[in-house]
Amino acid sequence: MVGTITPTNGLFSQTWQNMYEGIHRANDAIVNIPAKSPVANDVKARLVAECKFLRAYYYYRLNQVFEGVPVYLEPVEAENANRPRASADSVWNVVLRDLTDCINEPALPGRYNAGNAAHGRVTKGAAYALRGKVYMYQKRWAEAAADLRQVEPLGFALNPNYRALFTEAQEQSAEMIFAIQNIGITGLGSTTQFFCGTRASFG
């Protein structure tokens, strides 16, 4: 780029669209799961906590890029999605509230062990890690350190072999706090994985 990028450039417009789609889906789930889902109450509570984490993550990404965005914490129709921009500090506070709700939810586990079918879902460890990052953006260093120190006791740990992290065998290692789950299958994927992936992805 040579300083000519505009707000309509996909780097910005797609981030805006994708994050707000996620926010509105999360808002819909947060309102309707407790009211309409037939599952047990503890499952409802866990699902709502997961949705609050995702909403927090989407606002976190928006605030990184735009430093203040409109805030919606309930379902709205498209024609009513015209709120003014909130300050960056206000958005950080929204993120912190959602992440604190996740951390305080007893039904949300600290971590899923490798092999668990739920591995890759939201955990308290992910909520502590993300809240710690938000505190760092706010230069609240002591609170950031306190949150980040909560991650290891929940079962997370650095992998002794950094290079091995980029192999399928380490897809669910204890170092993975919140990662999209992938399974390498021959014949699937794209040339991006072939040319930009690790040596383990070739073939």
N, C-alpha and C positions, 0 to 999 in steps of 0.2 A: 504494500500500500504506500502511496505517496501523499497522504493527507487528503485524499479526495473521497473517502468513504462517506456514504450518506446513511440516514436512518432506515432507508428502504433496503439497504444491502442485506443479503440473507444472513450474514453473521449476526446481525442484530434482530431483524424481523422474525427469523425462524426461532431464535431463542425466546423472544417475547411470546410468539404464538405457542410454542411447545410448552413453555412453563405455565402459561395461563390455562391451557387445556388441562394440564395436570392439576392445577389449583382448583379449577371448577369441578373436575371429577372427584377430587378429594373432598371438597365441600359437600357435594351431593352424597358421598358415602358417609361422611361424618354425621350428617343429619338423618339419613335414612336407615343406616344399619341398626342403630338402637330402636328405631320406630317400627321397622318392618322385617328385619331378618329373623328367621325362625331358629337360629342357632342359639346355643347356651350363652348365658350372660357373660361368662369369662371369655368366650370366643369373640363375642361382640366387642368387649372392652379391648381385647388385643387388636382386633381389626381396626377399630377407631384410632388406637394409638399408632398403628402402622400408617394410617392415612394422615394423621397429624404430622408424623415424621416426614412423609412425602411432601405435604404442603409446606412444611418448614424448609425442606431442601429446595423446592422450587422458588420460594421467596428468597432464600439464601443466594441462589444463582442469579436471580433478577437483580438483587441488591448489589451483588458483585459487579454486574455489568452497568446498571443504570443509576445506582446510588439514589434510590427513592422511586417507588412505583405505586400505582393504585392498589389498595388492599381490599380484598373480598374474603370474608370469613363465613359466608353463607351462600347457598345457591342463588344465582340471579339469572334472569333472562338476558339474552344477548343485547336487546335494545336498552337495558338498564345498566349495562357494563360501561358506564361513562363517568366513573368517579375521578376526582382530581388526584394528582400525585401526592402520596404521603412522603414525609421526610425519610431519609435513610435510617435515622435513629428509630423512627416509628416502626419501620419494617423490621429492623433487627429485634425490636421488642416483641413483635408478633412471632418471629422465628423462635426467640427464647421461650416464650410462653408455650408454644406447641411442643418444643423439645423437653421442657420441664414436665409437661403433662405426660409425655412418653416415659420419661425416667421414673415418674411417680406411679405409673400404672403397674400394679402387681402382676397382671396377666401377661405382661411383655417380658420374655426371657432375656437374660443377660447375653447369651450367645447360643447359637446352634452348633453342635459338633459336626465334624465332617461325616458325611454319610446320611445325615438327617435329611429327610425329604423337604424340610422347611428351610434348609440352609440357603442363604441369600435373601431371606426375609428380614425385615427390620428387627433390630434388637436394642436393648438398653445400651450395649457397647457402642453401637452406631450413633445413638442419640447423644451419649456423653461426648463422643469424638466430634460430632458436628457442633454441639453446643460449645465445646472448647474452641473450635475454629471461629465461631461467631464472637466469642469473648476476645479472641485475638484481634479480630477486625475492630473491635471497640477499644482495644488497648487496655483491657481489663485482665492484666497478666496473671494475677494471683488466682482469679476465678478460672481462667483458662487452664492453668497448671493443675488446679484441683480437679477439674473435670477430666483432663487427659490422664491423670493418675488413676482414675476409676476404671480405665479400659482394661489394663492388664489383669487386675484381680478377677475380672469376669471371664477370663480364659483366653484372652488374646495374647499373642507373643510374636516377637520378630522371628522370622525364619532364619535358621543358621546358615542357609545357603541362598544368597540373594538371587543368583542366576537361576536356581531351581524354581523360583516363584513364577517364572514365565513358561512353565510347562503345565500340561493338562493334569499331571499327577498332583500338583500343588494348588489346583483350582479352589480347594476348600481348606487351605492351610490356615493355621491359627493367626496368621498375619492379615488375612482378608477380613476387614471390618464390615464393609458393605460393598459387594461386588456383584455385577451381573453374572449369572451362571451361564457357562458355555460348555458345550460338549463338541469336541472335534469329530466330524464325520467326513470321511473321504467322499469327495464329489459335491459337497455343500460348501457354501461360503462364496467368496469372491476373490478376484485377483488382489484386492487390497490386503487380505490376510497373507497372501503368498508373498507379496513384495514388501509389506511393512510389518509383518508379524515376526515372531522369533524363529530361530532355527527349528524349534519344535513344531511350528505350524506348517512347515513345508511338506507338501504331499497330502 
